Amino acid sequence: MITDTPVLLLAPRINETGLQLRTAAGRRGLRAFVATSWQAPRELLGAAVHVYGGPLFGDAVGRELGLGLLEPAADWLTRLPLALTGRRIAFTTLAEARRLRRPAFVKPPVDKLFAARVYPDGGALPGPELLDGDTPVLVSDVARFTTEYRLFVLDGAVRAGSRYAVDGDLSVAPLGTAGAPHGGSAQAPDRECAEVLAFAGDVLAAATSDAPLPSAAVVDIGRTEDGRWAVVEANAAWASGGYAADPDAVLDVVLRSGGPAAQLPSTDRPFLRELPEVVR
C-alpha cells in the first residue's frame, strides 16, 4: 500500500553501506525496502522513492519509479585546474586511447565498462571486439597516492568522510581518526583531517564556477607521493560505498542524489543520469 512516507530502495545484493543506510533510515522513520529482483517493485509505484545501489540497478528501476539520479559530469576532472588534480587528464574516446604509446591511467568516466588502472600503452586496452571505439574514457598521467579519502558532499559542503586506502590497499578509518599511530597521539590524524577539509574547501570552491558538481555527490581526494593533495575522482553518491563515514550523514547525501526527479531543483537538472527505457 502506498503511503506518503519516503522509501529507501536498496539493491538486491545489499552491501555493508546499504545495511548501514537501512538502519539509519529506520531511525528517522523512513521505510527501507530491499529489492528482491532487478525490477521496480510494483508496490512502490507512485511512492516517493530514493535509491541506493549500483548503476545497473539505478538504470533498471529509475525511469519507472520517476527517479532523478545525480552524477558528476563525465569530464568533471578535466575542468579542474592542474593545481587541484596534480596531473594532466584528458576526456577522449577509447579509439584515441588505444593509440597511446606510454603508460597512462585509463578509466571509464561513469560506468565500469572495463578495469580502471594503469595501462602500459593503448594496446593493452580492451579491443574493438569488446568495446566500441566511441566509448568515452578519461586518460591521465600516472599518479600514486599514499592515502585516499572519500567525502560525501551536500550543497557545497562536506557532510561525511572516510579514509579508504593507504598505498593503494584498502585501509578504512573515519575521517578525524584515520592514520592514528597505534598507541600514539591523536594530533597526527587531527592534523591530516584539517588538511583534508582545507583541500576539499579549495575543490568545492572550484566546483562553484568552471567545474560544477550536482548538489549531492561523492568526491575522492588523496595525498600524492610528493606530499601534495589532489583530486582522485568524483562519483554518484547513490552508488558509492560509505566505508567508515557516518551513516546518518551519508544518508542525507544519498537521499538527495537518488530521489524523486520532481523534487530536484533546476540547478541539478544538468547532472541527471540518462535512464534507459526498460523493456519487460
N, C-alpha and C positions, 0 to 999 in steps of 0.2 A: 504494500500500500504506500502511495506517495505522500510524503509529508513535507512541510516547509523546512525541516531540519537539513542542513547541508550534509552531504555524504562524501566521505573519503573512500574512493575506489582504489583498491590495491591489486596489482597484477597477480595472476595465479601462483607464480613461483615467487612467493614473498621472501624478501631478503631481510637482513638484520635491521636495516634502516626502516623498511616497511613495518616490521614488528614494533619498533620504537614509535613510529608515527601513529600506528593504530592505537597504542596505549595513550599517546599524547592527545589524540583526537577524542578518545573516550573521556579523558579528564576534563575537557572543555565542553562536553555534551554533544559532540558530533557523532554521527553514525559512521562506523567503519565497516566496509564491505569488501571481502576478499573474493575476487572473481574466481569462478570455477572453470572458466574456459577463456579463449581469446576472442570473445564476442561481448558486445554490450549487453549487460544483464537486462532482461525485459522489465524487471520490476523497478529499474532505476530510470526508465524513460520518462522524461518530464521533470525529474528531480534536479536539484541544484548540486551537480556532481563535480567533485575535484578529483584529480587522478594522481597517483604515484606509481610509476613503472617505467620500463624501458621504451625506446622509440617505437618498437614494433607493436607494443601494447597500446601506446597512445594512438598510433595510426589505425589500429583495429577497432577502437571504440570511440575515438574522438569526434568524428563527424556526427555519428548517430546520437551521441549524448550532448551535442552542442558545446563542446569544449573549445576553449581558446588556449592553445598550448604555446607558451612563450619560449623563444630560444634566441640567443645572440646571433647577429648576422654572421654568415659563413666566413666573411672576410674581416671580421672584427679585429683580429690580431694585426692585420696589415695596416689598419688605420691608426694604430698606436705609434707614438714616437719611439725611435730606437732607444732612447734613454729608459723606456719602460719595458721593452721586450728584450733588450740586451743582445739581439741577433737579428739578422735580415730574414724577413718572412715574405713569401710571395703566395698569392692566391692564383692558381692556374689550373690547368687540366692534367689529367693523368697522361694523356698523349705527350704533352710537353715535358712532364716529369720523367717520362721514360727516356728522354734524351740526355738526362743528367750524366755527367762523366766524373762526378765527385761524390763523396759521402754526403748525405743530407737526411734530415728527419722529415719524413713524409707521412701525412695522415689525412683521412677524410675529414672535412671540417665539421660534419654533424653526425651522420650515422656511421657505424663501424663496419664499413664495407670491406676493409682489409686491415691488417695489423698496423697500428701506428708505431713506428720505430725508426731507428737509423738504418738506412739502406746504403750499401757500399757504392751503388750507382743506379741509374734508372733501369738497367737491365734486370735488376733483382725485384722490381715491382711486378704486381700481377699483370699478366699479358692480356692482349685483346680478346683472347678466347674466354677470359674470365670477367673482365670489366671493360666497358666501352671507353674509348679514349676521351670522350667529352665529360667523364666523371670529374667533378671539381675536387681539387686537393690543395692542401697547404704544404708548402715546401720551405723549410727553414734551415739555417746554419745549425750545425750540431752544438748543443749546449748541454752541459752536465750540471745537474742541481744536487746540492748536498742535502738540503731539506726542502720539503714541499708542503704547502698548506692549502686547504680548501676553505673558501669564505662564502657564506650564504648572504647575498646582498638583497636588500629590500628598500626601495625608494632612495637609492643612492647611499645607503649606509650599511655597514657590516652588522648583521644581526647574530651570526654564529660562525664559529670556525673550528677547524681541527687540523693538526698535523696529520699527514697520511703517508709520508715516505721520508726515509733518510738514506742517502747514497743509492737511490733507485730501488730500495727494498721497502716493502710495506712496514710502516712504523707509526702506529696510531696513538695520538695523545691529544687531550683537549687543549685548545688554544689558551695559553697562560700557564700551563704546566709542562708543555712539550719541551723536551730537551733537558729536563732537570737531571743532573748527575745523581747516581744512586747514593742516597745518604747525604747529598750535597745541599748547598744553599739554593733558595728559590730565586735568587737575584738574577741568575743567568736566564732562566726561562721567562721571567718577567721582562727582562731587557729585550729578549727576542720577540716577545709578544708586542711590545711597544713598537719595535721596528716593523713587524708585520702590519700592524694597524696604520702606522705612518705611511708605509709604501702603498697600502691599499687606498689610503686617502688620496695619494697622487694619481693612482689609476682611476679612481672613481671621479676625480676632478676632470680627467681627460675624457671620461665617458659622458660628460655633460655637453661636449662640443663635437669634436671630429670623430669620436669613436663611441657613439651612444650604445647603451645597453637597455634591455627591457627593464621594467620596474622591479622584476624579480628574476634573479639569475644566480649562477654559481661562478665564481672567479677563482682560479688556482694560481698561486704565486709560489716562487721558490728563491732560495739563495743559491747563487752560482758558485763555481769553484773559486772565483776570484773575490768572493765575499759580497758581491752586489746582489740586490734584489731584482727579480724580473718576473714578468707575467708568463705563466705556463700556457694557459688557455682559459676560455670561458665556455660554460655549458648550460643546458636547461636544468633548472632546479628540480623539476618534476621527474627527472630521470637520473639524478645524481645521488651517489651514496653520501650519507652524512658522517661516516666514520665516528669520531668521538664528540662531534658538535652537539650542543644542547638540543634535544629532540623537539621541545616546545618552540624554540626559536626557528628551527629548521621547518617545522610545520607551517609557521606563518609565511615563510617564503614559498613553500611548496603550494599552499592553498592559492596564492596569487598567481603563481606561474602556470598552474594547470587547472583552472576553474572554468565556470561558465563564460563563454565568449561575450555574452550580452552584458556582463558586469565589468568588462575591461575598459579602461579609459582610452580615448582616441590615440593618445601618445604611444600606447602599446601595440596598436594595430600593425605597424610595420614589422613587428617581431613575431607575428603569428606563424606557426608552422603550417605549411600547406598539407592538409589532411586528405588522404585518398578516399574515394567512394568505395566502400567495401561491398562486394557482390557476394550474397549468401548462396 
